[in-house]
């Protein structure tokens, strides 16, 4: 049994107005999903927390039409250097490529970016944010969830609830799932300062056994310093302004002149929820996983959660897919989140030993490795960063061709391309927000066959034929339903040169759901309708705003937003 619009107050209730919750709300808003965001605080958090954005997060912000608002608060192509106790360079991370359309490392001011995500919701009449509202309980039925709030607020009935309410998640407790892992015994003093006393764009990690430290330039003259707190130093001592100034004195000449925004003692957690879904309740962001800061992936992992879950929730709510699609969220995100936790924990152990002999051995090993060009590139280009690659879930791995490998389950690249109407545009801006079928230099309608073509068209999928730029003017395969793009940089041909597959079925999060040679396209299409739990009819958006109007909102995002947002950030 499925609840109707009249039976529920909202399709989705999101608990928590942090980055994961706000991003998810924007994704749902674009798909016409009636969404209520509730936040127990009176406003958005106004102090820096995360300091690093990656290319995947920027690509997600691009997909919701807000990247141009986010970019002014970032430092792109941020270089991070690791030094030993004598200021000798141990390693450097300066990834040069932008295969997903954006730089891999970007400093940013989180409160300002979160505020842009919040303001983006005002585009949607069917999305509401309520501050000062604390969820107290949930009662799940076969077709809905009744959400109760504190202080006598009226309950809300919703189809689904997503807890984006942080490491102390009330949603997770109500779900009754574990939060497995460890909390580090080490503590760090984090100091955010305005009017950057160093002033340069460089960021560094000092792997000094006497006291490891971090210095990161983020944006707008804000710099973050972090210092390891020794076991014999108490939290009260670390909170003393004199102690904070003594830490800063190690890195700046006049610590008494530093304009401190705030300082706080942190411990690092390596934890993951026992399940990301239980019935109609789900978890995302810190509510689902916590990790040490060393790879700057806590914030970005939450954005990945929202990108993965958002299109699936929208597809189920709008009738494009069955509820079973939501089970693939845990299947896909758990393995990658665990890999990020493990990497961040390992890097922390490498950086922060206070035993001089252990640190000296580490330094010798790293210096020796840096002599090997392939190892040096491995670190420099951040090839160690685990990338999503789904073996199970909302993907179909077709039988590989002889001598080939499959890109299925990975993120597709985003180069700049040309169309007949525009030049030098990012691929996702051509593909649009939904499903897409993309092929290399072939007649896509003929390749898919009429039945498969019409099924994807009913879902609102875009059809893209990529060609060498030399062939862009040719009209021999022109089809009103197919967009032809020219491979402006050669990146698309280089990508297809690696694989034998020539037809790609792209999910809304730009993961390759299936890939094959041209003759196998109809059978792979059939298989995908099964594994994606897609309906034959393609569903419909019968409430809120239509998808087309939501996309129009994105195109007009530079205009002053208007809509329903209760409270102020």
Secondary structure, 3 states (H helix, E strand, C coil): CCCCHHHCCEEEEEECCCHHHHHHHHHHHHCCCCEEEEECCCCCCCCCCCCEECHHHHHHHHHCCCHHHHHHHEEECCCEEEECCCCCEEEEECCCCCCCCCCCCEEECHHHHHHHHHHHHHHCCCEEEEECCCEEEEEECCCCEEEEECCCCCCEEEEEEEECCCCCCHHHHHHCCCEEEEEEEEEEEEEEEECCCCCCCCEEEECCCCCCEEEEEEECCEEEEEEEECCCCCHHHHCCHHHHHHHHCCCCCCHHHCEEEEEEEEEEEEEEECCCEECCEEECHHHCEECCHHHCHHHHHHHHHHHHHHHHHHHHHCCCECHHHHHHHHHHHHHHHHHHHHHHHHHHHHHCCCCHHHHHHHHHHHHHHHCCHHHHHHHHCCCCCCCCCCCCCCCCCCCCCCCCCCCCCCECCCCEEEECCCCCEEHHHHHCCCCEEEEECCCHHHHHCHHHHHHHHHCCCEEEEEEEHHHCCCCCCCCCCEEEEEECCCHHHHHHHHCCCCEEEECCCCEEEEEECHHHHHHHHHHHHHHCCECCCCCCCCCCCCHHHHHHHHHCCCCCCCCCCCCCC
